[in-house]
Amino acid sequence: MIKTEFKKLQSFENELKNKKNIAILSCGTCANVCKTGGNHGIAIIRDCLWNKNIIFEKTIAVMCFENLVEYEIKNKLNNIDAIVLLSCSAGYATLVRHTNKQIVMPLITLGNYRYKNKNKILNFFLAKFSWMYKIVIQSL
């Protein structure tokens, strides 16, 4: 698992200074477990960007899974000025290959993290993403 934390609000707020229409994309896996992504992370960022027009928001199950990201954002980012991405740097690397929009990262990637309760994290992934195994296997 990749651990992420929020940056200070001012550090990414300046990057959105002249941007009006915003999309928020979030990772539903590692960042979600860290409470910096998923629907929880989107709600936090939405509250911080109360003065922006949020056109699109989506939690993508695995932000570093190339085919899934491409499928989820296809034709949905046309009328936006910037994307706020709640993901680690691997999710950023994936997204930057699929859009020419400005990507703003309010999270810091801290690196690999060993989760103490492995059964809890395994059960979380199995419950949330069992449907994805078929997609992953087909794409290999």
N, C-alpha and C positions, 0 to 999 in steps of 0.2 A: 504494500500500500504506500502511496505517496502522501506525505503530510503537507498540508497547506495552512496558512494563517492569513487573516486580513491585514492589509497595510493600513496606515493611517488614512483617514478620509481625504485629507487635503492632498495627499500624494497622487491620487488618481482622479480626484475631482477636477484638478487643473487641466488634465488631458481632455476633459469633456466640456471645457469652457465655452467653445463656439459651436458645439454640437447640439442639435435640437432633437432629432429623431433617433432613438436608441433602441437597440435590441439587447436583451440579456440572455446569454446562454450559460448553462450550468452543467457540471458533471454530476451524474447521479451515482457515482461509485466512490472513489477515494475522497473527493472534496465533500461529498454528502456525509460520509462517515465522520469526517473532521468537523462537521457542522459549519463549513464555509461554503458549501454548495448545495445542490438539490433545491427543493422548493423552499427550504428554510433560508438558504443563502440568497435566493432570488428575492424573498420578502424583505430581507435586510437591505439589500441594494436598492430595491424599489423605494423603500422609505427614505434612503439617502438621496435619491434622485427625484424627489417630489416635484422639482421644477422642470423636469425633462418630459418629453413625450415618448413614452415607452410603447413602441409599435409592436414588438414581438418579444415573447419570453418563452423559454423552453428548457426543461431539464432533459439532457441527452444521457441515456443510460451509461455509456462509456465514452467519454469525450476523446480518448486517444484511439478509438476504433475507427479507422479511416472510412470504411464503407457506411457505417452507421451515421457518422457526422455528415457525410455527403448527402445521404438520403434525407436526413432530418432538416437540413437547411436549404435544400434545393428550392429555388424560386421564392424564398421567404425573406431575404435580406435586401431586396431591391430598393426600397424607399427609406433606408436608414443611413445615418451619418456615421455611426460608430457602434461597435459591439462591446458590451461589457461581458467579459468572460470569467466565470467562476470555475477555474480549473487549475491544474498544475501546468508546468511548462510543457509536458507531453501533449496535453490537450491543446495548448497554444500552437505547438508545432503542427498538429493535425489541422486545426482550423485555418491557419495562415495559408495552407496549400489549397483551400477551397473558397477563399474570398479575397477581394482587394480592399475591403473596408478596414478602417482603423480599428484595431483591437486594443481595448484597455483592460489591463489585468489588475484588479483590486486585491489579488492574493499573492502571497510569497510562497514559493515552493521550497520547503525545508529539506526535502529528500526522502529517502526510504524510511519507513517507520515500522517497527515490529509491534503489532497489536497484541497486548497481553492475553486477551481472551480469544484465542483462535477459533474456538467453536462458535462464539457469538458472531464474529465477522464472517465466517463461512456460512452460517445459517442466514445471515443478512443477504449475502450475495445470491445464495440459492433461492431464497424467497423472492427477491426482487428481479433477478435476471435469468431464471431458468429457461425462459423463452428464447434467450439469446444464444444458447449453446448451439441450436440448430443453425442459426444465421452464421455464427463464427465458423462452424465446421464446413458449411457450404462455401464460404468465401476463401477457404484455404486451398 
